[in-house]
Amino acid sequence: MPYNQFLDYLLLEKKYSVHTVTAYRTDLTSFTTYLLQEYEQDTLVDVNYSQIRSWIIKLVKEGLSNRSVNRKISSLKAYFKFLLTIGEIDKSPLAAHKALKSKKTIQIPFSPGEVEQVLSLPKPENFKEARNAAVVMTFYATGIRRAELIGIKLQDIDLNNKMLKVLGKRNKERYIPLLPELCNNLREYLQYRDEVLMDYTPYLFLTGKGVKMYENLVYRIINNYFREASGKVKKSPHILRHSFATHLLNQGANLNAVKELLGHSSLAATQVYTHNSIGELSKVYNMAHPRQAKK
């Protein structure tokens, strides 16, 4: 059975993003190609676990990380679950599969000092400077994802009421309050935005050619701005989102509130940021605990 029905299900029923569905398609196509080459089999309905396991071994030998392999297997698992649901198979060949162990990489956020150094740049004098400053400040002041920032439309911003509507994963909407400083950044940027606008577009952040921004450009903006301020290896929009969450928690923000701001579906996803707050929690503990205070 072709997997187009499954991909339509993800896109239309589950409301997954086009980017996510494309990743599923790539993984399924990769495994289908392997099956055809190694077993002369062109359908996934009759696949057995030994065939999947041989593909896993091949991927590992090719140097793919365990995390990447697990993601590909996750795509297969979701597909077989879909086949079970529609009655195409009786049992998933991955029912007893255990994910490969992968190292948990600790994402090191920017320090408040590093962020302050970047945000203390001179007043912008052209479109590019105004846009880039607004992009950096939007990430740090709201904690939104890169795709969410790219997808912001003019109608999503209410500068008078200092509120931003964000369309997150699976088309879930959430509202994030805007800092006065960010509102000022956006007002400055909007003054320059009309200079590059050729044809009408609803999107807030544009390229120098007046069209919607793309992911690599957003990444380069963040990387370039933090290159001088930070010696950290990874300097990306996600690290800035990570910094937003960590700095809020360090200042005593409620975990549930941070969860809502980030657009997480569960607290477990938000709790990955708490490890960075242990140092701050230790200070509070040592200063506030009655037994510690007696020493």
C-alpha positions in Angstrom: 0.0 0.0 0.0 1.5 3.4 -0.9 2.1 5.7 2.1 0.5 8.8 0.5 -2.7 8.1 2.5 -0.5 8.1 5.7 1.1 11.4 4.8 -2.2 13.0 4.0 -3.4 11.8 7.4 -0.5 13.5 9.1 -1.0 16.7 7.2 -4.8 17.0 7.3 -5.8 15.1 10.4 -2.9 15.4 12.8 -2.1 18.9 11.5 1.6 18.3 11.3 3.7 20.9 9.5 4.7 20.5 5.9 8.3 20.3 7.1 7.5 17.4 9.5 5.5 15.5 6.9 8.4 15.9 4.4 10.8 14.3 7.0 8.4 11.4 7.3 8.2 11.0 3.6 12.0 11.0 3.3 12.4 8.3 6.0 9.8 6.1 4.4 11.2 6.5 0.9 14.7 5.7 2.2 13.5 2.4 3.8 11.4 1.5 0.7 14.4 2.0 -1.5 16.5 -0.2 0.8 13.8 -2.9 0.7 13.7 -2.9 -3.1 17.5 -3.0 -3.4 18.2 -5.7 -0.8 15.1 -7.8 -0.8 13.4 -6.9 -4.2 10.3 -5.9 -2.1 8.3 -2.8 -3.0 5.8 -2.7 -0.2 6.0 -2.1 3.6 2.9 -4.2 4.5 4.8 -7.5 4.6 8.0 -6.2 6.2 9.5 -8.2 9.1 11.7 -7.0 12.0 14.8 -8.7 10.6 14.6 -6.5 7.5 14.2 -3.4 9.6 17.1 -4.5 11.8 19.4 -5.0 8.8 18.5 -1.4 7.7 19.4 -0.1 11.1 22.8 -1.8 11.0 23.4 -0.3 7.6 22.6 3.2 8.8 24.8 2.8 11.8 27.7 1.6 9.6 27.2 4.6 7.4 27.9 6.8 10.4 24.4 7.9 11.2 24.0 8.9 14.9 21.8 6.8 17.1 19.5 9.8 17.5 19.0 10.1 13.8 18.4 6.4 13.4 15.8 6.5 16.2 14.1 9.3 14.4 13.9 7.3 11.2 12.5 4.2 13.1 10.0 6.5 14.8 8.7 7.4 11.3 8.3 3.7 10.4 6.7 3.0 13.8 4.1 5.8 13.2 3.4 4.4 9.7 2.9 0.8 11.0 0.6 2.2 13.7 -1.4 3.8 11.0 -1.6 0.5 9.1 -2.9 -1.2 12.2 -5.5 1.5 12.7 -6.9 1.1 9.1 -6.7 -2.7 9.3 -3.9 -3.3 6.7 -1.7 -5.3 9.2 -2.5 -7.3 12.3 0.8 -6.5 14.2 3.5 -4.0 13.9 6.9 -5.4 13.1 8.3 -2.8 15.5 6.1 -3.8 18.4 9.0 -5.1 20.5 11.7 -2.7 19.1 13.8 -0.8 21.7 15.3 2.5 20.6 19.1 2.8 20.3 20.7 4.5 23.3 21.8 8.0 22.5 23.8 10.5 24.5 21.8 13.4 25.9 23.5 16.6 24.8 23.2 19.5 27.2 22.2 22.7 25.4 24.2 25.5 27.0 22.2 28.8 26.9 23.6 32.2 26.4 24.3 34.0 29.7 22.3 37.2 30.5 25.5 39.1 29.9 26.0 37.7 26.4 22.4 38.5 25.5 22.8 42.0 26.9 25.9 42.6 24.8 24.0 41.7 21.6 20.9 43.7 22.5 23.0 46.8 23.3 23.9 47.5 19.7 23.6 51.0 18.3 20.2 52.2 17.0 19.6 50.7 13.5 20.0 52.9 10.5 18.6 50.7 7.7 16.2 47.9 6.9 18.7 45.1 7.5 19.9 46.4 10.9 16.3 47.1 12.1 15.1 43.6 10.9 17.9 41.7 12.5 17.6 43.6 15.8 13.9 42.9 15.9 14.5 39.2 15.1 17.0 38.8 17.9 14.8 40.6 20.4 11.7 38.7 19.3 13.4 35.3 20.0 14.7 36.4 23.4 11.6 38.2 24.5 9.1 35.5 23.5 11.0 32.2 23.3 9.2 31.2 20.0 10.5 28.6 17.6 12.3 29.6 14.3 9.3 28.3 12.2 6.9 30.3 14.4 8.9 33.5 13.9 9.0 33.0 10.2 5.2 32.5 10.2 4.3 35.6 12.1 1.9 37.8 10.1 1.2 41.5 10.5 -2.3 40.7 11.8 -0.8 38.5 14.6 0.8 41.5 16.3 -1.1 43.9 18.6 1.5 46.5 19.6 -1.1 48.7 21.4 -2.1 45.8 23.7 1.5 44.3 23.7 0.3 40.9 22.5 1.5 38.4 19.9 -0.5 35.5 18.5 1.7 32.5 17.6 0.7 29.5 15.5 2.7 26.7 16.9 3.1 23.0 16.2 0.0 21.2 15.0 -1.6 24.6 14.3 -2.1 25.3 18.0 -2.5 29.0 18.8 -1.1 30.7 21.8 -0.7 34.3 22.9 2.5 35.8 24.3 2.8 39.2 26.0 5.3 41.6 24.4 7.8 43.6 26.3 7.8 47.4 25.7 11.3 47.1 24.4 10.3 44.6 21.8 7.3 46.7 20.8 9.8 49.6 20.1 12.0 47.3 18.1 9.1 46.2 16.0 7.9 49.7 15.4 11.3 50.7 14.2 11.5 47.7 11.9 8.0 48.3 10.5 9.1 51.8 9.4 11.9 50.3 7.3 9.8 47.3 6.1 7.9 49.3 3.5 11.2 50.2 1.8 11.7 46.6 0.6 8.1 45.7 0.1 7.4 45.0 -3.6 4.1 43.1 -3.6 1.9 42.7 -0.6 2.7 39.9 1.8 1.1 39.3 5.2 4.3 38.1 6.8 6.1 40.3 9.3 9.7 39.5 8.7 11.0 39.8 5.1 14.2 39.4 3.2 15.9 42.3 1.5 13.9 41.4 -1.6 10.6 41.9 0.2 9.6 38.2 0.5 9.0 35.9 3.5 12.2 35.0 5.4 13.6 31.5 5.2 15.2 29.3 7.9 18.8 29.6 6.9 18.7 33.3 6.9 17.2 33.4 10.4 19.9 31.0 11.6 22.7 33.2 10.1 21.3 36.3 11.7 21.5 34.7 15.2 24.8 33.1 14.6 26.4 36.3 13.3 25.1 38.4 16.1 26.3 36.1 18.9 29.6 35.3 17.2 31.3 38.3 18.8 29.5 38.1 22.1 29.7 34.3 22.9 32.4 31.7 22.7 29.8 28.9 22.8 30.1 26.3 20.0 26.4 26.4 19.1 24.8 29.8 18.4 21.3 29.2 17.0 17.7 30.4 17.3 17.0 27.3 19.5 19.8 28.3 21.9 18.1 31.7 22.2 14.8 30.0 22.9 16.6 27.9 25.4 18.1 31.0 27.0 14.6 32.6 27.3 13.3 29.6 29.2 16.4 29.2 31.4 16.6 32.9 32.4 12.9 33.0 33.3 13.2 29.9 35.5 16.3 31.4 37.1 14.3 34.5 38.0 11.7 32.3 39.7 9.1 31.9 36.9 6.5 29.2 37.4 7.3 26.1 35.3 3.7 25.8 34.1 3.8 29.4 32.9 7.1 28.8 31.0 5.5 25.7 29.5 2.6 27.8 28.1 4.9 30.5 26.8 7.0 27.9 24.9 4.0 26.1 23.5 4.9 22.7 25.0 2.2 20.1 25.2 3.6 18.6 28.4 5.7 19.6 31.4 8.3 16.9 30.5 9.3 18.9 27.5 9.8 22.1 29.6 11.7 20.3 32.4 14.7 19.8 30.2 15.5 23.5 30.8 15.5 23.2 34.6 19.0 21.6 34.8 20.4 25.0 33.9 18.7 26.5 36.9 20.2 24.2 39.5 23.0 26.7 40.3 20.5 29.4 40.9 18.3 27.1 43.0 21.3 26.2 45.1 21.9 29.9 45.9 18.2 30.3 46.9 18.3 27.2 49.0 21.5 28.1 50.8 20.2 31.6 51.6 16.7 30.6 52.6 16.8 27.2 54.3 16.5 27.6 58.1 19.2 25.0 58.9 21.6 26.6 56.4 21.0 30.1 57.9 22.1 28.9 61.3 25.6 28.1 60.2 
